[in-house]
Structure formats: structure tokens, C-alpha cells
């Protein structure tokens, strides 16, 4: 799930949704929820990451980059992950290539 709440900090509030229910549904359907690392998003809020982690959800960190220069914001996403007490094993981007390919292969087989 990308842009999980749709918020833009200091511009637009997030969608009116029950984030905990979204996390539960993502876990039930084996769906990842991203951390959008762009400084104007920082979405999913770090306060929900522990719940998502405990439900077994893999969290990719995405820079929301629209150019090469946009990759520099990854550090903000890593900061949000750390603030939410995620471990490297919880973050999809940290998986070794074979493990990542296996993860997606298993995901496709369930769909």
C-alpha cells in the first residue's frame, strides 16, 4: 500500500481512515505497507510501524523519487523506520536478492 494515508505535511491531512484496521487487513492479505520517505510525506506515521511489524507486514522504504536526485531522501525513511523500532528484517528493501525474489514469488502464488 503506497501513500497509506495520503497526507502531505503542512498542506493536507491524511485520509479519514482507521489505520489499525488497514494494518490488520494488510496483514490478512499479506500486503506490504510503505514508508514514503519524502520529507513532505513521511507516511506511514512511525507510531503505526510497531503494530505493522508485529502483524508480520514487510515495510518497504520508498523515496517517492521522480528523479535520481530524489533518492537522497531515503535517509528520512530510514529514520522513520528506526523511530518505529523496525529491524532490518522488517524492511523489504534490506532483503537479499534471492530472499526478495522468493518473497514475491510466494506472494504471486497466493494471488
Biopython code that builds the backbone (N, CA, C, O; Angstrom):
import numpy as np
from Bio.PDB.StructureBuilder import StructureBuilder

atoms = [
    (1, "UNK", "N", (0.868, -1.162, 0.000)),
    (1, "UNK", "CA", (0.000, 0.000, 0.000)),
    (1, "UNK", "C", (0.908, 1.215, 0.000)),
    (1, "UNK", "O", (1.639, 1.445, 0.964)),
    (2, "UNK", "N", (0.871, 1.982, -1.053)),
    (2, "UNK", "CA", (1.665, 3.187, -1.174)),
    (2, "UNK", "C", (0.862, 4.400, -0.742)),
    (2, "UNK", "O", (-0.364, 4.424, -0.859)),
    (3, "UNK", "N", (1.555, 5.391, -0.249)),
    (3, "UNK", "CA", (0.895, 6.602, 0.264)),
    (3, "UNK", "C", (-0.258, 6.209, 1.188)),
    (3, "UNK", "O", (-1.399, 6.603, 0.944)),
    (4, "UNK", "N", (0.015, 5.451, 2.232)),
    (4, "UNK", "CA", (-1.052, 4.840, 3.017)),
    (4, "UNK", "C", (-2.098, 5.811, 3.577)),
    (4, "UNK", "O", (-3.275, 5.456, 3.646)),
    (5, "UNK", "N", (-1.710, 6.996, 3.969)),
    (5, "UNK", "CA", (-2.742, 7.929, 4.462)),
    (5, "UNK", "C", (-2.930, 9.118, 3.535)),
    (5, "UNK", "O", (-3.855, 9.908, 3.723)),
    (6, "UNK", "N", (-2.065, 9.257, 2.536)),
    (6, "UNK", "CA", (-2.204, 10.337, 1.568)),
    (6, "UNK", "C", (-1.860, 11.718, 2.097)),
    (6, "UNK", "O", (-2.097, 12.717, 1.418)),
    (7, "UNK", "N", (-1.317, 11.787, 3.273)),
    (7, "UNK", "CA", (-1.044, 13.105, 3.846)),
    (7, "UNK", "C", (0.120, 13.795, 3.147)),
    (7, "UNK", "O", (1.027, 13.151, 2.620)),
    (8, "UNK", "N", (0.067, 15.105, 3.158)),
    (8, "UNK", "CA", (1.196, 15.939, 2.769)),
    (8, "UNK", "C", (1.395, 16.896, 3.936)),
    (8, "UNK", "O", (0.555, 17.757, 4.199)),
    (9, "UNK", "N", (2.500, 16.739, 4.622)),
    (9, "UNK", "CA", (2.737, 17.510, 5.836)),
    (9, "UNK", "C", (2.662, 19.009, 5.557)),
    (9, "UNK", "O", (3.197, 19.500, 4.562)),
    (10, "UNK", "N", (1.997, 19.715, 6.443)),
    (10, "UNK", "CA", (1.795, 21.164, 6.385)),
    (10, "UNK", "C", (0.942, 21.618, 5.207)),
    (10, "UNK", "O", (0.830, 22.819, 4.961)),
    (11, "UNK", "N", (0.332, 20.676, 4.465)),
    (11, "UNK", "CA", (-0.526, 21.021, 3.341)),
    (11, "UNK", "C", (-1.880, 20.336, 3.379)),
    (11, "UNK", "O", (-2.918, 20.973, 3.197)),
    (12, "UNK", "N", (-1.859, 19.019, 3.619)),
    (12, "UNK", "CA", (-3.102, 18.262, 3.527)),
    (12, "UNK", "C", (-3.083, 17.153, 4.562)),
    (12, "UNK", "O", (-2.121, 16.391, 4.667)),
    (13, "UNK", "N", (-4.163, 17.078, 5.323)),
    (13, "UNK", "CA", (-4.305, 15.988, 6.296)),
    (13, "UNK", "C", (-4.478, 14.672, 5.547)),
    (13, "UNK", "O", (-4.854, 14.651, 4.375)),
    (14, "UNK", "N", (-4.199, 13.589, 6.237)),
    (14, "UNK", "CA", (-4.391, 12.275, 5.643)),
    (14, "UNK", "C", (-5.860, 11.935, 5.476)),
    (14, "UNK", "O", (-6.739, 12.634, 5.981)),
    (15, "UNK", "N", (-6.106, 10.857, 4.763)),
    (15, "UNK", "CA", (-7.466, 10.366, 4.580)),
    (15, "UNK", "C", (-8.073, 10.011, 5.929)),
    (15, "UNK", "O", (-7.366, 9.638, 6.865)),
    (16, "UNK", "N", (-9.363, 10.129, 6.012)),
    (16, "UNK", "CA", (-10.046, 9.695, 7.223)),
    (16, "UNK", "C", (-10.222, 8.185, 7.135)),
    (16, "UNK", "O", (-11.153, 7.683, 6.505)),
    (17, "UNK", "N", (-9.307, 7.479, 7.782)),
    (17, "UNK", "CA", (-9.386, 6.030, 7.768)),
    (17, "UNK", "C", (-8.869, 5.494, 9.092)),
    (17, "UNK", "O", (-8.125, 6.154, 9.818)),
    (18, "UNK", "N", (-9.284, 4.302, 9.367)),
    (18, "UNK", "CA", (-8.827, 3.616, 10.573)),
    (18, "UNK", "C", (-7.547, 2.878, 10.198)),
    (18, "UNK", "O", (-7.594, 1.801, 9.605)),
    (19, "UNK", "N", (-6.410, 3.460, 10.544)),
    (19, "UNK", "CA", (-5.119, 2.910, 10.141)),
    (19, "UNK", "C", (-4.909, 1.525, 10.737)),
    (19, "UNK", "O", (-4.329, 0.656, 10.086)),
    (20, "UNK", "N", (-5.364, 1.311, 11.948)),
    (20, "UNK", "CA", (-5.181, -0.004, 12.563)),
    (20, "UNK", "C", (-5.955, -1.080, 11.810)),
    (20, "UNK", "O", (-5.472, -2.204, 11.674)),
    (21, "UNK", "N", (-7.144, -0.754, 11.322)),
    (21, "UNK", "CA", (-7.919, -1.699, 10.518)),
    (21, "UNK", "C", (-7.229, -1.955, 9.187)),
    (21, "UNK", "O", (-7.222, -3.085, 8.699)),
    (22, "UNK", "N", (-6.643, -0.907, 8.593)),
    (22, "UNK", "CA", (-5.899, -1.067, 7.346)),
    (22, "UNK", "C", (-4.711, -2.009, 7.567)),
    (22, "UNK", "O", (-4.435, -2.873, 6.734)),
    (23, "UNK", "N", (-4.018, -1.838, 8.682)),
    (23, "UNK", "CA", (-2.880, -2.705, 9.002)),
    (23, "UNK", "C", (-3.345, -4.148, 9.170)),
    (23, "UNK", "O", (-2.706, -5.073, 8.667)),
    (24, "UNK", "N", (-4.451, -4.337, 9.874)),
    (24, "UNK", "CA", (-4.983, -5.691, 10.059)),
    (24, "UNK", "C", (-5.350, -6.325, 8.720)),
    (24, "UNK", "O", (-5.074, -7.503, 8.496)),
    (25, "UNK", "N", (-5.974, -5.545, 7.821)),
    (25, "UNK", "CA", (-6.357, -6.061, 6.502)),
    (25, "UNK", "C", (-5.119, -6.367, 5.666)),
    (25, "UNK", "O", (-5.083, -7.374, 4.958)),
    (26, "UNK", "N", (-4.113, -5.515, 5.741)),
    (26, "UNK", "CA", (-2.867, -5.765, 5.002)),
    (26, "UNK", "C", (-2.218, -7.056, 5.480)),
    (26, "UNK", "O", (-1.718, -7.844, 4.677)),
    (27, "UNK", "N", (-2.229, -7.267, 6.780)),
    (27, "UNK", "CA", (-1.654, -8.498, 7.332)),
    (27, "UNK", "C", (-2.449, -9.721, 6.871)),
    (27, "UNK", "O", (-1.868, -10.747, 6.516)),
    (28, "UNK", "N", (-3.764, -9.609, 6.876)),
    (28, "UNK", "CA", (-4.614, -10.735, 6.472)),
    (28, "UNK", "C", (-4.415, -11.106, 5.005)),
    (28, "UNK", "O", (-4.581, -12.264, 4.622)),
    (29, "UNK", "N", (-4.058, -10.115, 4.186)),
    (29, "UNK", "CA", (-3.901, -10.350, 2.749)),
    (29, "UNK", "C", (-2.436, -10.364, 2.310)),
    (29, "UNK", "O", (-2.137, -10.365, 1.116)),
    (30, "UNK", "N", (-1.527, -10.375, 3.292)),
    (30, "UNK", "CA", (-0.085, -10.439, 3.014)),
    (30, "UNK", "C", (0.363, -9.312, 2.088)),
    (30, "UNK", "O", (1.054, -9.542, 1.095)),
    (31, "UNK", "N", (-0.041, -8.096, 2.429)),
    (31, "UNK", "CA", (0.269, -6.912, 1.640)),
    (31, "UNK", "C", (1.254, -6.043, 2.410)),
    (31, "UNK", "O", (1.132, -5.881, 3.624)),
    (32, "UNK", "N", (2.224, -5.490, 1.705)),
    (32, "UNK", "CA", (3.196, -4.584, 2.320)),
    (32, "UNK", "C", (2.586, -3.185, 2.450)),
    (32, "UNK", "O", (1.680, -2.817, 1.703)),
    (33, "UNK", "N", (3.094, -2.428, 3.399)),
    (33, "UNK", "CA", (2.718, -1.019, 3.548)),
    (33, "UNK", "C", (4.016, -0.219, 3.534)),
    (33, "UNK", "O", (4.942, -0.508, 4.291)),
    (34, "UNK", "N", (4.074, 0.780, 2.673)),
    (34, "UNK", "CA", (5.317, 1.522, 2.513)),
    (34, "UNK", "C", (5.507, 2.597, 3.573)),
    (34, "UNK", "O", (4.557, 3.098, 4.174)),
    (35, "UNK", "N", (6.768, 2.923, 3.773)),
    (35, "UNK", "CA", (7.136, 4.190, 4.390)),
    (35, "UNK", "C", (7.536, 5.071, 3.223)),
    (35, "UNK", "O", (8.497, 4.764, 2.517)),
    (36, "UNK", "N", (6.823, 6.150, 3.013)),
    (36, "UNK", "CA", (7.171, 7.103, 1.983)),
    (36, "UNK", "C", (8.155, 8.085, 2.613)),
    (36, "UNK", "O", (7.787, 8.861, 3.495)),
    (37, "UNK", "N", (9.400, 8.049, 2.160)),
    (37, "UNK", "CA", (10.482, 8.790, 2.797)),
    (37, "UNK", "C", (10.538, 10.260, 2.405)),
    (37, "UNK", "O", (11.340, 11.013, 2.956)),
    (38, "UNK", "N", (9.718, 10.670, 1.481)),
    (38, "UNK", "CA", (9.777, 12.082, 1.072)),
    (38, "UNK", "C", (9.460, 12.965, 2.272)),
    (38, "UNK", "O", (8.499, 12.694, 2.991)),
    (39, "UNK", "N", (10.243, 14.011, 2.504)),
    (39, "UNK", "CA", (10.055, 14.845, 3.705)),
    (39, "UNK", "C", (8.675, 15.481, 3.820)),
    (39, "UNK", "O", (8.263, 15.850, 4.919)),
    (40, "UNK", "N", (7.961, 15.617, 2.725)),
    (40, "UNK", "CA", (6.611, 16.182, 2.823)),
    (40, "UNK", "C", (5.559, 15.111, 3.110)),
    (40, "UNK", "O", (4.390, 15.435, 3.318)),
    (41, "UNK", "N", (5.958, 13.859, 3.124)),
    (41, "UNK", "CA", (5.020, 12.764, 3.384)),
    (41, "UNK", "C", (5.322, 12.043, 4.695)),
    (41, "UNK", "O", (4.510, 12.074, 5.619)),
    (42, "UNK", "N", (6.469, 11.402, 4.783)),
    (42, "UNK", "CA", (6.839, 10.593, 5.960)),
    (42, "UNK", "C", (5.649, 9.765, 6.433)),
    (42, "UNK", "O", (5.238, 9.818, 7.592)),
    (43, "UNK", "N", (5.133, 9.025, 5.514)),
    (43, "UNK", "CA", (3.892, 8.282, 5.673)),
    (43, "UNK", "C", (4.218, 6.822, 5.380)),
    (43, "UNK", "O", (4.689, 6.564, 4.273)),
    (44, "UNK", "N", (4.040, 5.954, 6.156)),
    (44, "UNK", "CA", (3.184, 5.710, 7.301)),
    (44, "UNK", "C", (3.810, 6.327, 8.555)),
    (44, "UNK", "O", (5.019, 6.230, 8.767)),
    (45, "UNK", "N", (3.001, 6.940, 9.353)),
    (45, "UNK", "CA", (3.468, 7.540, 10.596)),
    (45, "UNK", "C", (4.166, 6.480, 11.445)),
    (45, "UNK", "O", (3.701, 5.345, 11.548)),
    (46, "UNK", "N", (5.263, 6.858, 12.037)),
    (46, "UNK", "CA", (6.093, 5.923, 12.819)),
    (46, "UNK", "C", (5.315, 5.249, 13.942)),
    (46, "UNK", "O", (5.669, 4.141, 14.344)),
    (47, "UNK", "N", (4.269, 5.884, 14.459)),
    (47, "UNK", "CA", (3.516, 5.311, 15.584)),
    (47, "UNK", "C", (2.776, 4.025, 15.219)),
    (47, "UNK", "O", (2.392, 3.262, 16.105)),
    (48, "UNK", "N", (2.575, 3.780, 13.929)),
    (48, "UNK", "CA", (1.880, 2.566, 13.489)),
    (48, "UNK", "C", (2.825, 1.444, 13.076)),
    (48, "UNK", "O", (2.385, 0.314, 12.867)),
    (49, "UNK", "N", (4.087, 1.735, 12.960)),
    (49, "UNK", "CA", (5.030, 0.744, 12.434)),
    (49, "UNK", "C", (5.184, -0.468, 13.336)),
    (49, "UNK", "O", (5.320, -1.591, 12.849)),
    (50, "UNK", "N", (5.166, -0.258, 14.625)),
    (50, "UNK", "CA", (5.325, -1.376, 15.570)),
    (50, "UNK", "C", (4.170, -2.364, 15.393)),
    (50, "UNK", "O", (4.383, -3.577, 15.391)),
    (51, "UNK", "N", (2.955, -1.847, 15.246)),
    (51, "UNK", "CA", (1.789, -2.721, 15.042)),
    (51, "UNK", "C", (1.935, -3.508, 13.733)),
    (51, "UNK", "O", (1.691, -4.714, 13.690)),
    (52, "UNK", "N", (2.334, -2.811, 12.679)),
    (52, "UNK", "CA", (2.505, -3.480, 11.388)),
    (52, "UNK", "C", (3.588, -4.552, 11.486)),
    (52, "UNK", "O", (3.421, -5.658, 10.972)),
    (53, "UNK", "N", (4.681, -4.227, 12.136)),
    (53, "UNK", "CA", (5.772, -5.188, 12.323)),
    (53, "UNK", "C", (5.281, -6.411, 13.075)),
    (53, "UNK", "O", (5.559, -7.543, 12.680)),
    (54, "UNK", "N", (4.552, -6.185, 14.159)),
    (54, "UNK", "CA", (4.064, -7.293, 14.973)),
    (54, "UNK", "C", (3.068, -8.172, 14.227)),
    (54, "UNK", "O", (2.882, -9.337, 14.580)),
    (55, "UNK", "N", (2.431, -7.626, 13.203)),
    (55, "UNK", "CA", (1.497, -8.397, 12.376)),
    (55, "UNK", "C", (2.220, -9.131, 11.243)),
    (55, "UNK", "O", (1.591, -9.847, 10.464)),
    (56, "UNK", "N", (3.544, -8.952, 11.151)),
    (56, "UNK", "CA", (4.321, -9.644, 10.132)),
    (56, "UNK", "C", (4.364, -8.952, 8.788)),
    (56, "UNK", "O", (4.765, -9.557, 7.793)),
    (57, "UNK", "N", (3.960, -7.702, 8.740)),
    (57, "UNK", "CA", (3.948, -6.956, 7.483)),
    (57, "UNK", "C", (5.361, -6.490, 7.158)),
    (57, "UNK", "O", (6.045, -5.916, 8.006)),
    (58, "UNK", "N", (5.789, -6.739, 5.937)),
    (58, "UNK", "CA", (7.054, -6.198, 5.457)),
    (58, "UNK", "C", (6.826, -4.743, 5.045)),
    (58, "UNK", "O", (5.815, -4.401, 4.431)),
    (59, "UNK", "N", (7.784, -3.909, 5.397)),
    (59, "UNK", "CA", (7.661, -2.478, 5.144)),
    (59, "UNK", "C", (8.767, -2.047, 4.173)),
    (59, "UNK", "O", (9.937, -2.016, 4.555)),
    (60, "UNK", "N", (8.419, -1.716, 2.930)),
    (60, "UNK", "CA", (9.427, -1.138, 2.042)),
    (60, "UNK", "C", (9.583, 0.350, 2.344)),
    (60, "UNK", "O", (8.618, 1.026, 2.699)),
    (61, "UNK", "N", (10.791, 0.845, 2.202)),
    (61, "UNK", "CA", (11.033, 2.280, 2.326)),
    (61, "UNK", "C", (11.189, 2.821, 0.913)),
    (61, "UNK", "O", (12.046, 2.366, 0.155)),
    (62, "UNK", "N", (10.363, 3.787, 0.568)),
    (62, "UNK", "CA", (10.288, 4.322, -0.791)),
    (62, "UNK", "C", (10.619, 5.810, -0.769)),
    (62, "UNK", "O", (10.036, 6.548, 0.025)),
    (63, "UNK", "N", (11.543, 6.277, -1.621)),
    (63, "UNK", "CA", (11.890, 7.691, -1.611)),
    (63, "UNK", "C", (10.885, 8.579, -2.332)),
    (63, "UNK", "O", (11.000, 9.803, -2.268)),
    (64, "UNK", "N", (9.891, 7.990, -3.023)),
    (64, "UNK", "CA", (8.940, 8.766, -3.822)),
    (64, "UNK", "C", (9.695, 9.644, -4.813)),
    (64, "UNK", "O", (9.293, 10.772, -5.098)),
    (65, "UNK", "N", (10.800, 9.104, -5.333)),
    (65, "UNK", "CA", (11.687, 9.868, -6.213)),
    (65, "UNK", "C", (11.115, 9.955, -7.626)),
    (65, "UNK", "O", (10.649, 8.969, -8.196)),
    (66, "UNK", "N", (11.167, 11.134, -8.155)),
    (66, "UNK", "CA", (10.771, 11.362, -9.535)),
    (66, "UNK", "C", (11.988, 11.723, -10.380)),
    (66, "UNK", "O", (11.862, 12.068, -11.555)),
    (67, "UNK", "N", (13.168, 11.639, -9.768)),
    (67, "UNK", "CA", (14.439, 11.848, -10.448)),
    (67, "UNK", "C", (15.533, 11.199, -9.594)),
    (67, "UNK", "O", (15.282, 10.813, -8.453)),
    (68, "UNK", "N", (16.725, 11.082, -10.135)),
    (68, "UNK", "CA", (17.853, 10.496, -9.400)),
    (68, "UNK", "C", (18.108, 11.283, -8.111)),
    (68, "UNK", "O", (18.374, 10.692, -7.065)),
    (69, "UNK", "N", (18.027, 12.601, -8.185)),
    (69, "UNK", "CA", (18.278, 13.431, -7.001)),
    (69, "UNK", "C", (17.319, 13.102, -5.864)),
    (69, "UNK", "O", (17.656, 13.284, -4.694)),
    (70, "UNK", "N", (16.142, 12.624, -6.196)),
    (70, "UNK", "CA", (15.147, 12.293, -5.187)),
    (70, "UNK", "C", (15.512, 11.113, -4.312)),
    (70, "UNK", "O", (14.895, 10.902, -3.268)),
    (71, "UNK", "N", (16.506, 10.338, -4.721)),
    (71, "UNK", "CA", (16.927, 9.184, -3.926)),
    (71, "UNK", "C", (17.582, 9.602, -2.609)),
    (71, "UNK", "O", (17.664, 8.807, -1.673)),
    (72, "UNK", "N", (18.041, 10.833, -2.541)),
    (72, "UNK", "CA", (18.716, 11.317, -1.331)),
    (72, "UNK", "C", (17.816, 11.344, -0.101)),
    (72, "UNK", "O", (18.323, 11.451, 1.016)),
    (73, "UNK", "N", (16.514, 11.252, -0.265)),
    (73, "UNK", "CA", (15.612, 11.344, 0.888)),
    (73, "UNK", "C", (15.430, 10.008, 1.605)),
    (73, "UNK", "O", (14.728, 9.943, 2.614)),
    (74, "UNK", "N", (16.050, 8.944, 1.101)),
    (74, "UNK", "CA", (15.909, 7.636, 1.743)),
    (74, "UNK", "C", (16.259, 7.690, 3.223)),
    (74, "UNK", "O", (15.667, 6.970, 4.026)),
    (75, "UNK", "N", (17.215, 8.535, 3.590)),
    (75, "UNK", "CA", (17.631, 8.626, 4.994)),
    (75, "UNK", "C", (16.479, 9.027, 5.905)),
    (75, "UNK", "O", (16.444, 8.632, 7.071)),
    (76, "UNK", "N", (15.536, 9.807, 5.383)),
    (76, "UNK", "CA", (14.387, 10.185, 6.203)),
    (76, "UNK", "C", (13.488, 8.980, 6.460)),
    (76, "UNK", "O", (12.965, 8.814, 7.562)),
    (77, "UNK", "N", (13.313, 8.151, 5.453)),
    (77, "UNK", "CA", (12.530, 6.932, 5.625)),
    (77, "UNK", "C", (13.187, 5.967, 6.593)),
    (77, "UNK", "O", (12.512, 5.319, 7.394)),
    (78, "UNK", "N", (14.510, 5.874, 6.517)),
    (78, "UNK", "CA", (15.248, 5.023, 7.456)),
    (78, "UNK", "C", (15.062, 5.570, 8.872)),
    (78, "UNK", "O", (14.901, 4.804, 9.822)),
    (79, "UNK", "N", (15.086, 6.884, 9.005)),
    (79, "UNK", "CA", (14.861, 7.496, 10.320)),
    (79, "UNK", "C", (13.483, 7.173, 10.866)),
    (79, "UNK", "O", (13.341, 6.894, 12.057)),
    (80, "UNK", "N", (12.466, 7.204, 10.019)),
    (80, "UNK", "CA", (11.106, 6.857, 10.448)),
    (80, "UNK", "C", (11.056, 5.387, 10.852)),
    (80, "UNK", "O", (10.441, 5.044, 11.862)),
    (81, "UNK", "N", (11.689, 4.529, 10.083)),
    (81, "UNK", "CA", (11.717, 3.092, 10.411)),
    (81, "UNK", "C", (12.384, 2.870, 11.764)),
    (81, "UNK", "O", (11.899, 2.090, 12.584)),
    (82, "UNK", "N", (13.474, 3.545, 11.985)),
    (82, "UNK", "CA", (14.183, 3.391, 13.266)),
    (82, "UNK", "C", (13.341, 3.933, 14.420)),
    (82, "UNK", "O", (13.296, 3.341, 15.499)),
    (83, "UNK", "N", (12.677, 5.061, 14.181)),
    (83, "UNK", "CA", (11.823, 5.638, 15.229)),
    (83, "UNK", "C", (10.672, 4.697, 15.575)),
    (83, "UNK", "O", (10.224, 4.647, 16.720)),
    (84, "UNK", "N", (10.194, 3.943, 14.564)),
    (84, "UNK", "CA", (9.128, 2.971, 14.773)),
    (84, "UNK", "C", (9.635, 1.610, 15.214)),
    (84, "UNK", "O", (8.870, 0.646, 15.243)),
    (85, "UNK", "N", (10.902, 1.516, 15.556)),
    (85, "UNK", "CA", (11.535, 0.292, 16.064)),
    (85, "UNK", "C", (11.498, -0.865, 15.071)),
    (85, "UNK", "O", (11.385, -2.025, 15.467)),
    (86, "UNK", "N", (11.592, -0.546, 13.783)),
    (86, "UNK", "CA", (11.697, -1.625, 12.812)),
    (86, "UNK", "C", (13.123, -2.161, 12.820)),
    (86, "UNK", "O", (14.086, -1.428, 13.043)),
    (87, "UNK", "N", (13.223, -3.440, 12.573)),
    (87, "UNK", "CA", (14.525, -4.087, 12.417)),
    (87, "UNK", "C", (14.803, -4.222, 10.923)),
    (87, "UNK", "O", (13.888, -4.119, 10.106)),
    (88, "UNK", "N", (16.036, -4.447, 10.575)),
    (88, "UNK", "CA", (16.372, -4.642, 9.159)),
    (88, "UNK", "C", (15.520, -5.763, 8.562)),
    (88, "UNK", "O", (15.111, -5.678, 7.404)),
    (89, "UNK", "N", (15.253, -6.797, 9.333)),
    (89, "UNK", "CA", (14.466, -7.933, 8.831)),
    (89, "UNK", "C", (13.005, -7.567, 8.560)),
    (89, "UNK", "O", (12.295, -8.330, 7.905)),
    (90, "UNK", "N", (12.547, -6.417, 9.050)),
    (90, "UNK", "CA", (11.175, -5.966, 8.821)),
    (90, "UNK", "C", (11.038, -5.145, 7.545)),
    (90, "UNK", "O", (9.931, -4.923, 7.054)),
    (91, "UNK", "N", (12.167, -4.697, 7.015)),
    (91, "UNK", "CA", (12.163, -3.766, 5.880)),
    (91, "UNK", "C", (12.430, -4.537, 4.592)),
    (91, "UNK", "O", (13.463, -5.193, 4.451)),
    (92, "UNK", "N", (11.505, -4.453, 3.672)),
    (92, "UNK", "CA", (11.586, -5.200, 2.414)),
    (92, "UNK", "C", (12.870, -4.875, 1.656)),
    (92, "UNK", "O", (13.487, -5.779, 1.092)),
    (93, "UNK", "N", (13.282, -3.628, 1.627)),
    (93, "UNK", "CA", (14.467, -3.208, 0.867)),
    (93, "UNK", "C", (15.761, -3.827, 1.382)),
    (93, "UNK", "O", (16.762, -3.816, 0.665)),
    (94, "UNK", "N", (15.776, -4.354, 2.576)),
    (94, "UNK", "CA", (17.024, -4.884, 3.131)),
    (94, "UNK", "C", (17.211, -6.366, 2.829)),
    (94, "UNK", "O", (18.244, -6.942, 3.168)),
    (95, "UNK", "N", (16.234, -6.978, 2.204)),
    (95, "UNK", "CA", (16.325, -8.405, 1.925)),
    (95, "UNK", "C", (17.374, -8.678, 0.851)),
    (95, "UNK", "O", (17.554, -7.882, -0.070)),
    (96, "UNK", "N", (18.057, -9.799, 0.977)),
    (96, "UNK", "CA", (18.976, -10.234, -0.067)),
    (96, "UNK", "C", (18.165, -10.556, -1.315)),
    (96, "UNK", "O", (16.981, -10.880, -1.225)),
    (97, "UNK", "N", (18.788, -10.470, -2.453)),
    (97, "UNK", "CA", (18.085, -10.619, -3.726)),
    (97, "UNK", "C", (17.282, -11.912, -3.801)),
    (97, "UNK", "O", (16.112, -11.883, -4.183)),
    (98, "UNK", "N", (17.878, -13.036, -3.449)),
    (98, "UNK", "CA", (17.169, -14.315, -3.532)),
    (98, "UNK", "C", (15.960, -14.331, -2.604)),
    (98, "UNK", "O", (14.886, -14.790, -2.993)),
    (99, "UNK", "N", (16.124, -13.837, -1.395)),
    (99, "UNK", "CA", (15.006, -13.799, -0.442)),
    (99, "UNK", "C", (13.895, -12.880, -0.949)),
    (99, "UNK", "O", (12.713, -13.180, -0.784)),
    (100, "UNK", "N", (14.270, -11.778, -1.557)),
    (100, "UNK", "CA", (13.276, -10.848, -2.098)),
    (100, "UNK", "C", (12.514, -11.485, -3.256)),
    (100, "UNK", "O", (11.290, -11.376, -3.330)),
    (101, "UNK", "N", (13.226, -12.143, -4.151)),
    (101, "UNK", "CA", (12.578, -12.821, -5.276)),
    (101, "UNK", "C", (11.656, -13.932, -4.776)),
    (101, "UNK", "O", (10.555, -14.103, -5.301)),
    (102, "UNK", "N", (12.092, -14.687, -3.770)),
    (102, "UNK", "CA", (11.247, -15.733, -3.183)),
    (102, "UNK", "C", (9.999, -15.126, -2.543)),
    (102, "UNK", "O", (8.902, -15.673, -2.662)),
    (103, "UNK", "N", (10.173, -13.999, -1.870)),
    (103, "UNK", "CA", (9.039, -13.311, -1.242)),
    (103, "UNK", "C", (7.981, -12.974, -2.291)),
    (103, "UNK", "O", (6.798, -13.249, -2.095)),
    (104, "UNK", "N", (8.410, -12.378, -3.404)),
    (104, "UNK", "CA", (7.453, -12.001, -4.445)),
    (104, "UNK", "C", (6.874, -13.219, -5.159)),
    (104, "UNK", "O", (5.708, -13.209, -5.554)),
    (105, "UNK", "N", (7.674, -14.262, -5.326)),
    (105, "UNK", "CA", (7.178, -15.485, -5.959)),
    (105, "UNK", "C", (6.065, -16.101, -5.112)),
    (105, "UNK", "O", (5.020, -16.485, -5.638)),
    (106, "UNK", "N", (6.293, -16.195, -3.799)),
    (106, "UNK", "CA", (5.257, -16.732, -2.903)),
    (106, "UNK", "C", (4.022, -15.853, -2.913)),
    (106, "UNK", "O", (2.898, -16.352, -2.870)),
    (107, "UNK", "N", (4.226, -14.557, -2.970)),
    (107, "UNK", "CA", (3.103, -13.595, -2.989)),
    (107, "UNK", "C", (2.258, -13.803, -4.237)),
    (107, "UNK", "O", (1.029, -13.813, -4.163)),
    (108, "UNK", "N", (2.917, -13.968, -5.390)),
    (108, "UNK", "CA", (2.189, -14.178, -6.645)),
    (108, "UNK", "C", (1.423, -15.487, -6.618)),
    (108, "UNK", "O", (0.326, -15.563, -7.172)),
    (109, "UNK", "N", (1.964, -16.515, -5.992)),
    (109, "UNK", "CA", (1.299, -17.812, -5.944)),
    (109, "UNK", "C", (0.033, -17.757, -5.108)),
    (109, "UNK", "O", (-0.894, -18.532, -5.344)),
    (110, "UNK", "N", (-0.024, -16.864, -4.143)),
    (110, "UNK", "CA", (-1.214, -16.745, -3.288)),
    (110, "UNK", "C", (-2.329, -15.978, -3.957)),
    (110, "UNK", "O", (-3.499, -16.146, -3.612)),
    (111, "UNK", "N", (-1.976, -15.133, -4.913)),
    (111, "UNK", "CA", (-2.979, -14.257, -5.554)),
    (111, "UNK", "C", (-3.822, -15.034, -6.522)),
    (111, "UNK", "O", (-4.716, -14.469, -7.153)),
]
sb = StructureBuilder()
sb.init_structure("model")
sb.init_model(0)
sb.init_chain("A")
sb.init_seg("    ")
for serial, (resi, resn, name, xyz) in enumerate(atoms, 1):
    if name == "N":
        sb.init_residue(resn, " ", resi, " ")
    sb.init_atom(name, np.array(xyz, "f"), 0.0, 1.0, " ", f" {name:<3s}", serial, name[0])
structure = sb.get_structure()
